[in-house]
Amino acid sequence: MSTSHPTEVDTESESDGESFTGQGLPRVEDHRILTGKAEYIHDITPENCLHMALVRSMHAHAEITSIDTAAAEDHPACELVLTAEDVKAEYNPMPTGVGSIATDEAGEPADLPEWALADEKVRFVGEPVVAVVASDRYAAEDIADLVDVTYEPMDTVADGMAAREDEVVLHESVGTNVVDNEHLEFGDPDAAFEDADHVVEGEYTWGRISGVPLETAGAVATYDAESDSFDIDCNIQLHTLVDNMIYETLGYEADDVRVNVPADVGGSYGTKIGIHRYCCLTSMASQQLERPVKFEEDRVENLQGGDMHSSDREYQMRMAVDDDGTMRGLDIWFVDDFGAYPRYPINQVLKPLSVLTNSYEIDDVSYEYDLVLTNKTSQTAYRGFGVDPHIYALEMIVDEAARTLDMDPTEFRRRNLIRPEQMPYTLPSKNLYDSGDYPATLDRIEEIIEDERDGGLLDPDVVAAKREEGKYRGVQPSVIIEPGASGSDWTDRQRTDTDTLADRSRDEVEELPEHLRAEIRADGSIQAFLATDSSGQGHQTLVSQLLADELEILPSDIDVGYLDSVDAPTEYGSAASRMAVMLSGATVGVAERLLANIEDLAADHWGVSTDDVTYHDGTVERLGDDDSLSLAEIAELDAETTAAGERRTRVSYNYDHPATDLEEFDEALTQKLPVYPTAAFGANAPIVEVDVNTGQVDILKFHTVRDCGTMLNPMIVEGQAHGGIAQGIGAALLEEFGYEDDGQPQAITLFDYLLPSIENVPEIEMEHTETPSPFTATGAKGVGEGGMIDAPASIATSINAALEPLSVDEPASRIPVVPDHLRRQLRESDQ
């Protein structure tokens, strides 16, 4: 439940000047979803469609010594069998995140190719080896079982730290498992650590988690021989940004490969960015057979080898602090285990720079990472995009520093918070926080905690009684930042010669705008088109309510659809807590352009100046006269007087990224450092209870005070926050894609990979404040990743607080904090 209650408005009533923006408008998407009318990729099966199944490796690392497809090809339902040999004969390897790697002192680059089917070796359990196409999926699965693959097992490496030793090398062409490294220093961290009164150290582990979408990955490809082009329906995320992963692999130009994503995708949050393999394989098969080909992952395929796992990190943190509680410096080093191949989102190791010091004022920081490859399924993006483990490790070292100083952890945090008068605040890593009052938010969450101590869950008598039962309660508030509205220019930093960045000018910076189209239909209603796919964030609702305000009509008079990858320009897409900011700016811009054209049309019709016409409530009026034109009449007038390709009632607008023209971001942009011009934030106080006899952790209530600038739709904001917190609870306590030492995955069903549910997501008490962003068109900040970024860290530090009386050394040093880990910590502390 939540303490705030978004206001719903009647979208069918007259507008009467009421603003729809800022209201809890019901999501237009929900009706079709709840009534079963939503179309997902699994619902799309063209006429004459064939179906694909994959033969996957059960070895983590092995040579493929032979592939016998004779029995499969003899099956009467078999239409096609594809191996790497077939793929390599006609197509290209799939692009990877690093491309080529310098492997010797001369810096000679070596390629690291990844083919759509395993070539000569397999490098993770679940890697596709053979593709089989048949009349239906059942037959395809049966035929796949007839393929006989012989393997010669090889030594494996399934631990990121061990992979750095290169005793088992996954890719001989590069000769190392460490395929990317960067060491960045801001300020003078050496001096800060040398001069500080104390240096505190800690080691922390963040295990693999992911989104586990309700709808697994799927693709339906149709090749047209006459036009030599492809149409692909799929549920890939960022379809206009990562479509190069498809058309480059197929060896075609972008305009020859049309990628279409349905309006409703059953979950993503980054987990479907890396499904290009399926798009490519179905396209290849369709081209060979000249019939549509469809592939859908089953749940085991998705969990085991679906290329949808996320961050897998080992941190070594150091903090320099003085006796008075001043944070002097940070030293951050981590290893990120990316699995068998470095995919597109390798830049998630850099995104934490956008919130390098979280809500704290620390000037001197060292930041270094090793990106390593192991015999695991490849990583992809996930909600938070690498910021969540960073914030967790940072908050853990803050706890350790407070213990070293024998200082109350909340007071220690308060002394180092960035103050409102410092806003906009420039981080050492050159990103800016736009606005916010962090001390006031921490004060408010402390007031809430104090209420719980007076007859509530933290009442001293209740806490004491629970300890007699072996159950320890605790809470630790903190303020955590969510970076929003990412730009795109920095995201290829790892593929850039860093020596060239010093001389890079602002003119070389290329940011992707947000594209929106709108037109007046014959009946006077509005049709808008998004260029960005959605993963359930309510984009159609936001555009309809914002456009309704700008055009002074009802949201019910506006329909919002989507463009495919050919009709749409290249977009950064639905990621990085970006869309509320970008769509609101694009909507304002497209409305202004459409209104200007409407007034021009009316003025031309009446033979007067545009100064003599005015627009109000969906009608253009002639000043000093009774003449008026409705939107339907304007559309008719335009059709009668304007060529079809030049219609003034059809407009488009590109809204530039907010940081594009701001001098404050000059240094970050030219140096290709992460630029996120909005900083939403929240102060959390989850009350946890730890059973020291079993190691079980229960969250009794989750208090949070959140700020995302102007709330465009409070209902959507709350939905995003609740969902993010639920995902954060799963990350903190339940979820992990564990692996055995031999690379065998331990979680390939939902009996093994545990998800949060109504049983373990507690009551959520949520309050909101609003400090509008000075950098965005509507004052809105990004909000899509917040709960996942902040909840795990808050839960972990609250576990530390709960067990503080037992003097357990950093009990939550590993995410997820599972019972056996806590029991081990307790045993080692003799408790």
N, C-alpha and C positions, 0 to 999 in steps of 0.2 A: 504494500500500500504506500501511498505518498501523502505528505501533508499539503502538497499543492494540488489544486484541482483546475486543470485547463478549462477555460470557458468554451463551450460549444455555441455556435451561432447558426441561425436558420439561413441556409444558403439559397432558399427558394423565395425569401421575402425581398421586398424592395430594398435597395442599398441604403437609401436615405442618408447618404454621406458617411455611413459607418465603414470603418476600416476593417477589412478582413485580415490584414497582416497583424500578427500579434495575437490572433484568436486561435483557440483550439479547434480549428476546422477539421471535421472528420476526414480521414484520408479517402480520396476517391478510389484508390487502389483496393481498399479493403472489401468493397462490395463484391467485386468479381472473384476475389480470393475466397471469401467466406461462402459464396454461393456456388463455388465449384466451376466458375466460368473462366477462370484464369487459364491461360495456355502456357504450359512449360515445354521445355525442349523434349521431354519424354512423351508429350502428346503429339509431336509432329512426326508423321510417317507418310511420306509421299506415295502416290500410286506406283506400283512396280518396284517398291523399295526392297533392297537386300539388307542383310544384317551382318555385322562383324563381331567376331570374338577374338580374343588375344591369348596366345600361349605365353605364359609368364614364367620367369626363372624362379625356381625355389632355392637357388644358391645365391649367397651374397656376393661371391667373387669366384668366377670360374671361366675357363676357356671353353668356348663352344667348339667341340671337336667334329661334330657332324649334325646335320639336320635332315631327317628322312621324312619327306612329305608325301611319299607315294600312296600310302593308305588313305591319307586325307583327301588327296586329289581324286582317288577312285570312288569316293563316296558320292552317290547320285545327287545329293543336295549341294555338293561343293561347287561354288562358282569361281573361287579364286583363292590362291595361297600366296602370301607375300612374305619374303625374308629380307634381311638386310642387303643381300646380293641384288635382289630385284629393285629395292629402293635406291641403292647407290648407282644403279645403271641409268636411272632417268631423273633422279631428284637430287637435292642438296641436303647437307646436314642442317640440323636445326640451330639457329643462332644461340649462343650462350652468353652469360652475363659478362664474362671477361674477354672472350674472344681468343686472344693469343697472350702468351705469358713469356716474359724474358726469363731464360733459364741458365744463363751463364754470365760471366763478367763482361762479355762483349754486348750483352743485352739482346742477343738474337732471339726473336720471338718464335715460339712454338705453338702450333694450333692445338686446340682441345675440342675436337669435333664430337657432337652427339647426334647420332642418327635416330630416326623415328623408331627403328627396330635395332636391337643390340647387334653390334658388329664385332664378330670374333670373340668378344668377351661379354660377360654380364657383370654388373658392378653393384647391384642391390637386389634383394628379394622383391619380386614383383615386376622387374624390368621386362617390358614386352620383347619377345624374341621372334614370334611369328604371328602374322595376322591372317585370319581365315574369314572368308565371306561365303555366306550361304543364304538359302531362301528365307530362313527365319533364325531367331537367336538360339532357339533350342537346338536346331540342327548345327548351327555354327559352333556351339559349345561341344556337341558330340564329336564334330569333326576335329576340333582343336585337340581333343583327347587322343586322336589318332596320329598326331604329329609326334615323331620320336626325336627328341633332342638329346644328344650325348654331351656331357660336361666333364671337364677335368677340374675339380675343385682347386682353389688357390687359397693362400693365407688371406685373412681378412683383417681390416682395422675398422672398429666400430666406435672408437673413442676419440673425440676431437683432440685432446691433449696428446694422446699417443700418436695420432696421425702426423703431428708436427715433426716426429723423429724420422719419418720417411722410410721406416723399415719395410713397410708394405706400401708400394706406390700404386695408386689407382690408374694413373694415366702415364705410361712410360714416355709418351711424346714430350711431356713437360718435366718429368723427372722429379717432381715434388708434389706433396699434398697441400702445401701452403701456396694457394694460387692468388692471394691478394693480401697485402699488408700496408698499413699506413700509420705513421706516428705523427700526430699533430700536437703542437705546443702553443698555448695561448698565455700571454703574460710571461712571468718568470717563475715557473713552478719549482725549479731547482732551489732558487733563493727562498721561496715560501717554505719549503720543507726543511731547509737548513736553519731558518730563523725561528721556526715554530716551537712552542713549548712542548708539543706532543705530536708524534706521528702514530696514527692508528691504522691497523691493517685488518683486512678481512677477505675471506674467500667465499664465493657464493655461486650456486648452480641454478640455472634456469633450464628445465627440461623441455623437450619437444612437446608442443601442443598444436592444435589447429581448430578450424571452425566446424568440421564435420557437418557439411550442409545437408539439409533435408533432401534436396535434389542433388544426386551425384552428377558428375560431369557427363556431358553428352554432346554428340555432334551428328548432323545429318548433312551430307554433302551431295550435290548434284552437279555433274560436269556436263556442259553443253558443247558438243563437238562443233556445231555450226559456228558459234562465236568464240570457241576455244577459251571458255571462261568457266568459273566455278561460282555456285551459290552455296553458301554454308550457313545453316541454322545451327547455333550452338549456344551454350550458356557461359561462354568465356567472359571474363571481366576486362574492362578497358579495351573494348573491341576496336576502337579506331587508333589506339596507341600501340597495342601489341599485335596487330594484324600482320605486321612485317614478319613475325615468327612463323606465319602461315605462308604468305605469298613468296617470301624468300626461299623457304624450304621447297615449295613446289616449283620454283624457278620462273615465276610469273611476275608481272607488274601489279601494283596495288589495285588498279582499276579493273583487272581481270579476275579478282577474287573478292566477291561480295560477301561480307560477314554480317549476318543479322542475328541480333540477340532479342529474344522475346521480352515483352514489357515486364514479365514476372519471372524472376529467377529464384529458385528455392534455396537461397542462402549463398553467400560468397564471402564478403569481407576479406577479399584478397585470395581466397583459397582456389579460385578458378582462373587466376591469371595464367597459370602454367599448364593449361589443358590443350595447348596448341598441337601436341603430339596426336591427339585424337582427331582434331580437325584435319591435320595433314594426312593421316592414314586413311580416313574415310574418303578424302578427296582423291588420293592416289588410286584407291580401289574403284571409285566411281569413274575416274578417267579410263582405267583399264577396261571396265565393263560397260561403260556408257549407260549406267543405271544409277539411281540414287542409292547411297549406302549409309546406314545408320549404325552408330555405336553408343551404348549406354553402359557406364560403369555399374557393377553391382557393389554392394556395401563393402565386401571384403576387398575388392580391387581398390576401392577408394581409400580405405584405411591402410592397406598394406603397401601399395605401390602407385598411388594416385598423384604423386608429385604435389601434395598439398600440405605437407608438414611445415612447421615454422621454426622460429628461433630455437637454437640448441647451444647454450652458452655456458662457459666457465669464466668467472670474473675473479680478478685479483685487484682489490681496491685499496687505496691508501688515502687518508685524509690528514692534513696538517691543521692543527688547532692550537689556540692559545689558552692559557689558564682562565681568561675572562670569558671564554665561550665563543671566541671569534673563529669562524672557519677561514683558514688561510689559503689552503690549496687542495687540489684533488689530483690523484694519479689513478687513471682508469686503464686497465689492460684486460682484454678478454679474447677468448678463442670462440669463434662461431663455426659450428659444424654444419656445413651446407649439404652434406650428403654427397652423392656420386658426381653431380655436375653443378657448376655455379650458374644458376638460372638468372633470368632477368632481375629479380629484386635483390641483387647483391648490395644495392645501396641502402638496405635497411641497417647495415652496420654503421652508416654515416648519419642516418636521420636523428639519432640521439643528440647530435651536436646542436640541433634546433632547440633542445631543452637541456643543454649540457649540465647546468647546475641546478636544475629544477627551480624551485621558488627561492633559492638562496643566493645571496650576493657573495660570490667567490670569484676573484679576479684571475687566479693563476691555476691553470689546468693542463695536465698532460693526458692525451687520449690516444690509445694505440689498440689495434686489433690485428689478429691473424684470422684469415678466412681459410678454413681447411676443408678438404674433401675426405669423406669416409664411405664405407660400404653401407649406406643407408639411402632411402629414397630422397630425392632432391627436395630442397626447401622451396617454398614460395612465400608470398606475402601473407600476412594475417593482421587482423585488426590491431592497430598500434604500431605495426611495421618496425619492430625492433626497439621502440621506445619503452615498452612495458618492462622488459628485463633490465634495461638501464636504470629506470626509476626504482625498480625493486632493489637492485644492488646499491644504488646511491642511498636510499632510505635505510638500508641495513647498516651501512658504514656510519651514517648519522647516528643511529642507535648506539653503535659500538663506541663512537666518540663521546657521546653523552655519558655512557657508563665509565669511560676512562676518566672523564672530568668529574665524575660523581655529581652530575648536574641533572635536573629534571629534563627528560628528553623533549618535552613540549616547550619549556623555557629556552632550551638550547636552540630549537628550531626558530622560535619567535625572534631571538636576538639576531638571527641571520637572514630573516625574510627581506626580500626586496620591498621597498616602501612605495606607497602610491605616488608620492611626489617625485619619484625617480622615473615614472612612466612618461613616454615610452623608454624602456630599459634595454640597453644593448648588452647582450651576453658576450663573454670572452670570445665565443665562436662566431660573433658578428650577426647572429639573428637578433630580432627585436621582439620583446613582449610589448603588446600594444597598450593594454590598460588593465587595471585591476587593483583591488585593495586586499592584499593577502593577509596582513595582520588583522584586519576587521573580520575577515572570513574565519580565521583561526579563532578569534575571540568568540564568534557566534557558535562555532562547533563546541568550544569549551563550555559555553553556557548550557548547551544541550546535554553535555556529559554531566555537568553538575546537577541538572534535573534528575538524571538517572541515578545519581548517588543519594538522592533524597527520596527514598521509598521506591526507587525503580530497580532496574536490573543490576546496578552497581551499588545498591545500598550496602553499607559496611556489614550490617548484620547478615544480609543475604549472602554476601561474598564469603564471610567467615563460615557460615553454615555449609556452603557448597564445598569449601576447602576440606571440611571434615569428611566429605564424601569422596575426596580426591579429585574434585573438579575446580579448576582455577579460572577465574574470569579476569579479563583485562581489556583495555582499549588504549590505542595510541593515535591521537589525531595528527594529521599532517596536511599540508597544502601541496597539491600536485598539479602540474601544468599539462595541458593538452595542446600540442602545436596543431595549427590548422591552416588550410588553404595553401598547400604546398605548391611551389612552382615546379617547373620541369627541367630547367636548365642545369641544375646541379646533379641530376640523376645519372648522368654519364661520366661523373668525375673519375670513376675507376677505369674508364676507357680513354682518359685524357692524359697527355704528357704533362705532369704537374709542373715541369720546368717552364712551361709556356704560360702558366697562370699569372706569374708576376707582371707580365707585360700585357695582360688581357684588358681590353677596354670595355666600357659599359655598352658600346655599340655592338659588341659581339654577343651580347646576352640575348638569347632567344627564348621567350616564354610563350606558352600556348594559351590563347584566350579561350573563353567559353562561348560556344556558338548556339544561337537560338533563332528559330524562324517562327513567324506568325502570319496568318492571313485571315481576312474576313470572308466567310462563306456566304453563299447566296441568301441564306436565311438570316444573316446578321450575326450569327454566332462566330466564335473565334476558334481556329485550329492552330495550335502551336506544335512545334517539333523540336524535341531534344536531340542533341548530337551525342549525348552521353548515356550509356546504359545504366540501369538501376539495380540495386541489390536489396530493395525493400526500404529505402530511406525516405520515400514519400516525395520524390521529385515532381511527379505530376500534380500532387496536391499543392506543393509550394508554388509552382509556376502558375497554377490556376488562381490561387488566392492573391498572389502578388500582381498578376496581370489584371485581375478583376479590379483591384484598387487603382491601378494606373489608368485603366480604361473606363472606370466608374460603371462597371456592369457587374453581374453576378458570376461567381465562380462556376455555377451550373451552366453558364453560356459558353464555357471554354473547355475544349477537348485538347488533351496533350498526348502526342504520340512520339515515336522514336524514329531516328534515321539509321540506316545501315552504314557500313564502313566505307562504301563508295560514295553515297550521297552526302555523308557527313565529312567535314574536314577533320584532320588529325586533332584529337583532343587528349588532354591528360586523363580525363575520365573520372569515374566515380571512385575516388580514393582520397586518402590523406585528409579527411575531415574538410573537404574542399567545396562540396557542391552547394550548401546553403549560401555560402559567400558568393560563389561564382554565378550560380543560377539567379540569385537576387539581383546582382549587378547586370546580368544579361537581360533579365526581364524588364528592368527599368529602361535599359537602352533600347530594346526592341519596341517597347510601348511608346517611347518618345518619338521614335522614327515613324511608327505607324500613325500616331496622332498628327504628326506634321504632314504626312501624305494625305490623311483624311481632310485636313483643313485646306490643303492645296487643291484637292479635287473639288471640294465644295466652292472654294473661291473661283476656280476656273469655270465651274458650272454657272455661277451667278454673275460672272464677269466683274468681280470686285477684288479688292486686295485681301490678303489673308488677315490683315488687321481688322477687317470688317466681319470676320466669322469667329465663332467660338464653339468649343466642344464641351458638352456637359451631359453626364449620365447616358452615354451611348447615342447621343444626338448632336448633329452639327447645326448651329443656328446662325442665321444672318442677323447681325446687329441692326437694330432700328427697323426690323421687318419681322413679319410672322413666318417667313420661309424657314423650313428646317428639313434636314435629311437624316433618316435613321441609318444605322449601319448596314442594313439590308439594301437600302436605296443607294448608299455609297458604293456597295459592292456591285450593284447593277449598273450604276453610272460608270464605274471603272471598266466593267466588261464591255460596255457599249463604246467607250471612247479610247481605250488603250489596247495595244497589241498584247496578245496573251503572254509573251515573254517579258513584257515591261510593266505588268500590273503594279499599280502603286498601293494596292491593298494587300500585297504580298511583300513582306520585308524580312530581312535577316540582320543580325547584329552580333558582333564579336566583342565580348567584354574582356578587356585586358586584365591579367593577373594584378592584384592590388599593389604588389611591390614593384611593378614594372617602371613606374615613373617616380618612385620615392627615393630621394638621395640617401636616406638613412640606410638603405639596403645596398648601396654601391659596393662596399667592400665584400660583403657576403656573395653578391651576385658575380662579381668579377673573379673571385677566388673559387667559384663553384662550391660554396659551402651551403648547407641546407637552408633554404629560405621559407619560413612559415610565418606570414605576417599577422596571424591571429593567435592569441594565447588564451584559450578558455582555461578555466581552472576549477578545482573543487577541493574542499576540505572534508576529509572523510573521518569517521569514527565508528568503525565496526566493532561491536561488542562481541568478543569471542569467549568461548568456554572450552577449556582443554581438560579432558579426562586423562590424568596421569597414569591411570591403571591400564588404559587401552591405547592411548595416543590419539584418540578420536578428537577432532576439533569441530565444534558447532558454532555457527554464527547466530547469535541470539537476535540481534537487530543491527541493521546497517544504517547509521546516520550519515547524511551527506548534505553539504551546502554547495551549490554549483552555480557557475556563472559562465554563460556563453555569449555575452554581449546582448544585443537585441534578440529576443526570442521571436522568430518569425511565426512559429506555430508551437505553442507550449506542449500540445499533445505529442507532436513528433519528437520534441526535445526530451520529454519524459520517457517516451518509448525507447529512444536511443540510449538514454542513461540507464534505464532499468535493464535493457538487454545487455549493455556493456558490462554492468556490474555483475549480472548473472554469468557472463562469460569469464569475467575476472575471478569469480568464486570457483568456477571450474578449473581455471588455471592454477589457482592458489592451493586447492585442496584435492582435486580429483583427477585431472586429465594428464596423461603423458604417453607419448609413443616411445616406450622403452625398447631397448635392443639387448640381446644377448651378446657376449663377447665375439661370437662367430657371425654377427650381423643378422641373426634371425629376429624378426620383429615380435614383440611380446603382446601387442595390442592390435589384433586384426578383426575383432568383432566388437560390438557394443556391450558384450559381457566383460570385456577386458579394458576397453577405453571408456571410462566413466564420465558421464555428462551431468551437469547440474540440472536439477528438476525442482518441482514444487516441494519435494522432500527436504532439500538442502539450501534453497534460496530463501533467505529470511524476509521478514518484514523490512521494507526499505522506507525510511523516513527521509523525505527529500524536500529541501527548501531551495529557492532560487534567489539570486541577486542579479542585477543587470548593470554592467559597465560597458556601454557600447564601444566598439572598436573605432578609432579615428581613421583607420585605413580602408574601411570597406564601405560600399555604397549604402548599405542599410544599417550599419553598426553591428551586423551579425558576425559571430565567430563560428569556426568549425566545431562540431559537436559529435561527430560520428564515432570517434574512437575512445572517448573519454573514460567510460567505466572500465574498459579492458586495460587501459593504461594505468589507472590509479588504484583499482580495487586490489590486485594482488599485493602490491607494496603495503597498502594499508592493513590488509589482513595479516601479512607476515609480521609487521611491527607490532600489531596488537597481540599476536601470539607471543612475541618476545615480552611484551608488557605483562601478559597473563602469568607467564612462568618466571618472571623476575624474582619473586620471593624464593625460588628454589635455586637461584644462582646458576641456571643452565646457560652455558656459553653459546649464544646465538642459536636458539632452538630452531628458528625458521631459516636456516642458512641454505636451504634447498627448496626450490619450487618444482613440483608441488610438495607441500608439507603433508606428507602421508603418515599414517599412524606408526608404521614400523620405523620410520626415520626419527620421529619424536621419541619413541620408546628407546631407541638406541642412544639418543642424546641424553635422555634421563638416566639410563643405566651408566653411561660414562661419567655422569656427574654424581653418581651414587645416590640418586633420588628414587 
